[in-house]
Amino acid sequence: MRDGLAPGIRVASSDAGPGKGNRVAITDETLDRIEVEDLSGLGRADIDDVIEYVHVPTARLPDYRKLYDRYLRQRWNVNELDFTEDRVNWTERMTDDSRNSFLSIASGFHHGERQVEVELAPLLFGVSEDYKVFLTSQLEDEARHTVFFDRFYRDVVGLEGDGIMDVLDGSWPYIQETFVGPFGLLAYLTDDLRRDPYDKHLQMKYATTYFIWIEGVLALSVMKITLNYARDFRVLPGFYTGFTATCRDEARHVQAGMRFVRDLLAEDPAYVKDLHATLRTLLTMSAARSSYVYYEPLGWSEDRVSELFMNQLHRKLAMVGVSLPADMEDMLSMAKPTLAGG
């Protein structure tokens, strides 16, 4: 037994926030079930279990071919989602406040999916062949997630447009200015990587921004907030199903990204300086804002969201065997949540 638990039980942080307890027990049986669920089964899964499915110890990070094989088994069809009940919930059960809060949080993910879809390709040129194969699957996932949000904003929120960019333009007013920081940095790093895809320092900066921060921290936090709301208030079943499936996809992306970071550090531990420097930049950009998102209509508070962000970052760093210096821990405690993902 470990930590007073029977074999087959994993101890995990609950991300529950103050007063909600720090640990939950996730059985291997539950994780194995999440591994093989079809789309309808994921609609019945608990999102907290699916988020836990993301996190594995560094020694157990799968190799890229195994993650690609998992992709082949776990692909899902975005056109199978039924948003009929979601539309009724949106107009009849959700309040103006809950709709505004939901859009203020979800729209960063709406735009983030499209952003990472167009900025992933340059990484393929300078990585191993096995990782290239996996990244082609991740690119297809990001396109599917973009279409998922396009359908949700059209069929449920009621935005109109001839193409994907028209609907993105319609949700832009809900974007917080803190979105521009990490995704702007990613855009600059993508351009640099396009010019020199074999530069390992650039690769580490890119991976820290994309895989650790945007996917590992921001995306999983948005998923937990919006999907906890849909689960607890029993609304938006189509969104819950599709976004939970998206979360399982993110597990593959994050685990591959953490393996890439871990392998770079194994090649040269000095690359940790690039990781820390990039996080310093991201935390500095996250320390200020001029607008406020009201989490309370969705059952959250800013303090609880901030704790969630800190927990997610620490867990991703643990997956690659890295800790933060004391001054960066102070920076993290002052960071304001950025509601985005990809």
C-alpha positions as CSV (number, residue, x, y, z in Angstrom):
1,M,0.0,0.0,0.0
2,R,1.1,3.6,-0.7
3,D,-0.1,6.6,1.2
4,G,-2.6,4.4,2.9
5,L,-4.1,3.4,-0.4
6,A,-4.5,0.0,-2.0
7,P,-2.5,-1.0,-5.1
8,G,-4.0,0.4,-8.3
9,I,-4.9,3.8,-6.7
10,R,-3.2,7.0,-7.8
11,V,-2.9,9.9,-5.5
12,A,-3.6,13.2,-7.3
13,S,-4.1,16.8,-6.5
14,S,-7.8,17.7,-6.7
15,D,-7.4,21.4,-7.9
16,A,-10.4,21.9,-5.7
17,G,-9.3,25.2,-4.2
18,P,-9.4,26.4,-0.6
19,G,-11.4,24.4,1.8
20,K,-12.1,21.7,-0.7
21,G,-9.3,19.3,0.2
22,N,-6.0,18.7,-1.6
23,R,-6.1,15.0,-2.7
24,V,-8.3,12.7,-4.6
25,A,-7.9,9.0,-5.4
26,I,-8.1,8.0,-9.0
27,T,-8.1,4.3,-9.7
28,D,-6.2,2.7,-12.5
29,E,-9.5,1.1,-13.6
30,T,-11.0,4.6,-14.1
31,L,-7.9,5.8,-16.1
32,D,-8.1,2.6,-18.2
33,R,-11.7,3.3,-18.9
34,I,-11.0,6.8,-20.0
35,E,-8.4,5.4,-22.4
36,V,-11.0,3.5,-24.4
37,E,-14.2,5.4,-24.0
38,D,-16.0,6.3,-27.2
39,L,-17.5,9.8,-27.7
40,S,-20.8,9.0,-26.0
41,G,-18.9,7.4,-23.1
42,L,-16.8,10.5,-22.7
43,G,-20.1,12.5,-22.3
44,R,-20.7,10.5,-19.1
45,A,-17.1,10.7,-17.8
46,D,-16.1,13.0,-15.0
47,I,-13.9,15.8,-16.4
48,D,-11.8,15.7,-13.2
49,D,-10.9,12.1,-14.0
50,V,-10.0,13.0,-17.6
51,I,-7.8,15.9,-16.4
52,E,-6.0,13.4,-14.1
53,Y,-5.5,11.1,-17.1
54,V,-3.1,13.8,-18.5
55,H,-0.6,13.5,-15.6
56,V,1.9,10.7,-15.5
57,P,5.3,10.6,-13.8
58,T,8.3,11.5,-16.0
59,A,9.5,7.9,-16.1
60,R,6.2,6.8,-17.5
61,L,5.8,9.4,-20.3
62,P,4.9,7.3,-23.4
63,D,7.0,7.4,-26.5
64,Y,5.8,9.2,-29.6
65,R,4.7,6.1,-31.5
66,K,2.6,4.9,-28.6
67,L,0.9,8.3,-28.4
68,Y,0.3,8.1,-32.2
69,D,-1.3,4.7,-31.8
70,R,-3.5,6.1,-29.0
71,Y,-4.5,8.9,-31.4
72,L,-5.7,6.3,-34.0
73,R,-7.8,4.6,-31.3
74,Q,-9.2,7.8,-29.8
75,R,-10.2,9.9,-32.8
76,W,-13.7,11.2,-32.7
77,N,-16.1,12.8,-35.2
78,V,-17.0,16.4,-34.3
79,N,-20.1,16.1,-36.6
80,E,-21.6,13.5,-34.3
81,L,-22.2,16.0,-31.5
82,D,-25.8,17.1,-31.0
83,F,-26.2,20.7,-29.7
84,T,-30.0,20.8,-29.6
85,E,-30.3,20.6,-25.8
86,D,-27.3,23.0,-25.5
87,R,-29.2,25.7,-27.4
88,V,-32.2,25.4,-25.1
89,N,-30.0,25.5,-22.0
90,W,-28.2,28.6,-23.4
91,T,-31.3,30.6,-23.9
92,E,-33.6,29.3,-21.1
93,R,-31.5,28.0,-18.2
94,M,-28.3,30.1,-18.2
95,T,-28.5,33.7,-17.0
96,D,-27.0,36.7,-18.7
97,D,-24.2,36.7,-16.1
98,S,-23.4,33.0,-16.6
99,R,-23.4,33.4,-20.4
100,N,-21.1,36.4,-20.3
101,S,-18.7,34.7,-17.9
102,F,-18.7,31.5,-19.9
103,L,-17.9,33.4,-23.2
104,S,-15.2,35.4,-21.4
105,I,-13.5,32.1,-20.5
106,A,-14.3,29.9,-23.5
107,S,-13.5,32.5,-26.2
108,G,-9.8,32.4,-25.4
109,F,-9.9,28.7,-26.2
110,H,-11.9,29.3,-29.4
111,H,-9.2,31.6,-30.7
112,G,-6.4,29.6,-29.1
113,E,-7.3,26.5,-31.1
114,R,-7.1,28.3,-34.4
115,Q,-3.8,30.0,-33.3
116,V,-2.0,26.8,-32.4
117,E,-3.4,25.1,-35.5
118,V,-1.5,27.5,-37.7
119,E,1.7,27.7,-35.5
120,L,2.5,24.0,-35.0
121,A,3.9,23.1,-38.4
122,P,7.4,24.8,-38.1
123,L,8.3,22.5,-35.1
124,L,8.1,19.5,-37.4
125,F,11.2,20.4,-39.4
126,G,13.7,20.1,-36.6
127,V,12.5,17.2,-34.5
128,S,12.9,13.4,-34.7
129,E,11.0,11.4,-37.2
130,D,8.9,9.7,-34.6
131,Y,7.9,13.1,-33.1
132,K,7.1,14.3,-36.6
133,V,4.6,11.5,-37.1
134,F,2.9,12.3,-33.8
135,L,2.8,16.0,-34.5
136,T,0.8,15.3,-37.7
137,S,-1.9,13.8,-35.5
138,Q,-1.8,16.7,-33.2
139,L,-2.3,19.1,-36.1
140,E,-5.4,17.1,-37.1
141,D,-6.6,17.3,-33.5
142,E,-6.2,21.1,-33.4
143,A,-8.2,21.4,-36.6
144,R,-11.0,19.2,-35.2
145,H,-11.1,21.3,-32.0
146,T,-11.3,24.5,-34.2
147,V,-14.3,23.0,-35.9
148,F,-15.8,22.0,-32.6
149,F,-15.8,25.5,-31.3
150,D,-17.0,26.9,-34.6
151,R,-20.0,24.6,-34.3
152,F,-20.7,25.5,-30.7
153,Y,-20.5,29.2,-31.4
154,R,-22.8,28.9,-34.4
155,D,-25.3,26.3,-33.1
156,V,-25.5,27.3,-29.5
157,V,-24.3,30.9,-29.0
158,G,-25.9,32.0,-32.3
159,L,-22.9,33.7,-34.0
160,E,-23.2,33.8,-37.8
161,G,-20.6,33.9,-40.6
162,D,-19.7,32.5,-44.0
163,G,-16.5,30.8,-42.6
164,I,-14.5,30.0,-39.5
165,M,-12.8,33.4,-39.4
166,D,-16.2,35.2,-39.4
167,V,-17.3,33.3,-36.3
168,L,-13.9,34.0,-34.7
169,D,-14.4,37.7,-35.4
170,G,-17.7,37.4,-33.7
171,S,-16.3,36.0,-30.4
172,W,-13.3,38.4,-30.4
173,P,-15.0,41.0,-28.2
174,Y,-15.0,38.5,-25.3
175,I,-11.2,38.0,-25.5
176,Q,-9.2,39.3,-22.6
177,E,-6.1,41.3,-23.3
178,T,-4.0,38.8,-21.4
179,F,-4.7,36.4,-24.4
180,V,-2.3,38.5,-26.5
181,G,0.7,38.0,-24.3
182,P,1.3,34.2,-24.5
183,F,-0.1,33.8,-28.0
184,G,1.8,36.8,-29.2
185,L,5.0,35.3,-27.8
186,L,4.2,32.0,-29.5
187,A,3.7,33.8,-32.8
188,Y,7.2,35.4,-32.5
189,L,8.8,32.1,-31.5
190,T,7.1,30.3,-34.4
191,D,8.6,32.8,-36.8
192,D,12.0,32.4,-35.3
193,L,11.7,28.6,-35.4
194,R,10.6,28.7,-39.0
195,R,13.9,30.4,-39.8
196,D,16.1,28.1,-37.7
197,P,14.1,24.9,-36.8
198,Y,17.2,23.1,-35.5
199,D,18.0,25.6,-32.8
200,K,17.5,23.7,-29.5
201,H,17.3,26.9,-27.4
202,L,14.4,28.1,-29.6
203,Q,12.8,24.7,-29.4
204,M,12.9,24.8,-25.6
205,K,11.4,28.4,-25.6
206,Y,8.7,27.3,-28.0
207,A,7.9,24.1,-26.1
208,T,7.7,26.0,-22.8
209,T,5.3,28.5,-24.2
210,Y,3.1,26.0,-26.2
211,F,3.2,22.7,-24.3
212,I,3.9,23.7,-20.7
213,W,2.0,27.1,-20.5
214,I,-0.7,27.2,-23.2
215,E,-1.6,23.5,-23.3
216,G,-0.5,22.4,-19.9
217,V,-1.7,25.3,-17.8
218,L,-4.1,27.5,-19.6
219,A,-6.0,25.0,-21.6
220,L,-6.5,22.5,-18.8
221,S,-7.6,25.3,-16.5
222,V,-10.2,26.5,-18.9
223,M,-11.4,22.9,-19.4
224,K,-11.8,22.4,-15.7
225,I,-13.7,25.6,-15.1
226,T,-16.2,25.4,-18.0
227,L,-16.7,21.6,-17.8
228,N,-17.1,21.7,-14.0
229,Y,-19.8,24.3,-14.5
230,A,-21.6,22.2,-17.2
231,R,-21.4,19.1,-15.0
232,D,-22.5,20.7,-11.8
233,F,-25.3,22.8,-13.3
234,R,-26.3,20.0,-15.6
235,V,-26.3,22.1,-18.8
236,L,-24.6,22.0,-22.2
237,P,-24.4,18.2,-22.7
238,G,-23.1,18.5,-26.3
239,F,-20.4,21.0,-25.2
240,Y,-19.5,18.8,-22.3
241,T,-19.1,15.7,-24.5
242,G,-17.0,17.5,-27.2
243,F,-14.8,19.4,-24.8
244,T,-14.2,16.4,-22.6
245,A,-13.1,14.5,-25.8
246,T,-10.9,17.5,-26.5
247,C,-9.4,17.2,-23.0
248,R,-8.5,13.6,-23.7
249,D,-6.8,14.7,-26.9
250,E,-4.9,17.3,-24.9
251,A,-3.5,14.5,-22.7
252,R,-1.7,13.1,-25.8
253,H,-0.4,16.6,-26.7
254,V,0.8,17.4,-23.2
255,Q,2.5,14.1,-22.6
256,A,4.3,14.3,-26.0
257,G,5.3,17.9,-25.2
258,M,6.6,17.0,-21.8
259,R,8.6,14.1,-23.3
260,F,10.1,16.5,-25.8
261,V,11.1,18.9,-23.0
262,R,12.4,16.1,-20.8
263,D,14.5,14.8,-23.7
264,L,15.9,18.3,-24.4
265,L,16.9,18.6,-20.8
266,A,18.5,15.1,-20.9
267,E,20.6,16.2,-23.9
268,D,21.8,19.3,-22.1
269,P,20.5,20.3,-18.6
270,A,21.5,23.9,-19.4
271,Y,18.4,24.3,-21.5
272,V,16.5,24.7,-18.2
273,K,17.8,28.3,-18.4
274,D,15.6,28.8,-21.5
275,L,12.7,27.2,-19.8
276,H,13.0,29.4,-16.8
277,A,13.6,32.6,-18.9
278,T,10.5,31.9,-21.0
279,L,8.3,31.3,-17.9
280,R,9.6,34.5,-16.4
281,T,8.4,36.3,-19.5
282,L,5.0,34.6,-19.4
283,L,4.5,35.3,-15.7
284,T,5.5,38.9,-16.1
285,M,2.9,39.3,-18.8
286,S,0.3,37.6,-16.6
287,A,0.9,39.9,-13.6
288,A,-1.2,42.8,-14.9
289,R,-4.6,43.3,-16.6
290,S,-7.1,46.1,-17.1
291,S,-10.3,44.0,-17.1
292,Y,-11.9,41.5,-14.8
293,V,-13.6,38.2,-15.4
294,Y,-16.4,37.3,-13.0
295,Y,-16.0,33.6,-12.2
296,E,-18.7,33.5,-9.6
297,P,-21.6,32.9,-12.0
298,L,-19.9,29.6,-12.9
299,G,-19.3,28.6,-9.3
300,W,-15.6,29.7,-9.1
301,S,-13.7,32.6,-7.5
302,E,-10.5,34.3,-8.7
303,D,-8.5,32.9,-5.7
304,R,-9.6,29.4,-6.6
305,V,-8.8,29.9,-10.3
306,S,-5.3,31.3,-9.3
307,E,-4.7,28.2,-7.2
308,L,-5.7,26.0,-10.1
309,F,-3.2,27.8,-12.4
310,M,-0.4,27.4,-9.9
311,N,-1.2,23.7,-9.4
312,Q,-1.3,23.0,-13.1
313,L,2.1,24.6,-13.7
314,H,3.7,22.7,-10.8
315,R,2.3,19.4,-12.1
316,K,3.7,20.0,-15.6
317,L,7.1,20.9,-14.3
318,A,7.1,17.8,-12.1
319,M,6.5,15.7,-15.3
320,V,9.8,17.0,-16.6
321,G,11.7,17.1,-13.3
322,V,12.0,20.9,-13.1
323,S,11.3,23.2,-10.1
324,L,10.9,27.0,-9.9
325,P,13.4,29.3,-8.2
326,A,12.0,31.1,-5.1
327,D,11.6,34.4,-7.0
328,M,9.6,32.7,-9.7
329,E,7.3,31.1,-7.1
330,D,6.6,34.7,-6.0
331,M,5.9,35.8,-9.6
332,L,3.5,32.9,-10.0
333,S,1.6,33.8,-6.8
334,M,1.0,37.3,-8.3
335,A,0.0,36.2,-11.8
336,K,-3.5,36.8,-13.0
337,P,-5.3,33.9,-14.7
338,T,-5.2,34.0,-18.5
339,L,-8.3,32.4,-19.9
340,A,-7.2,30.8,-23.1
341,G,-5.9,27.5,-24.4
342,G,-5.1,25.5,-27.5
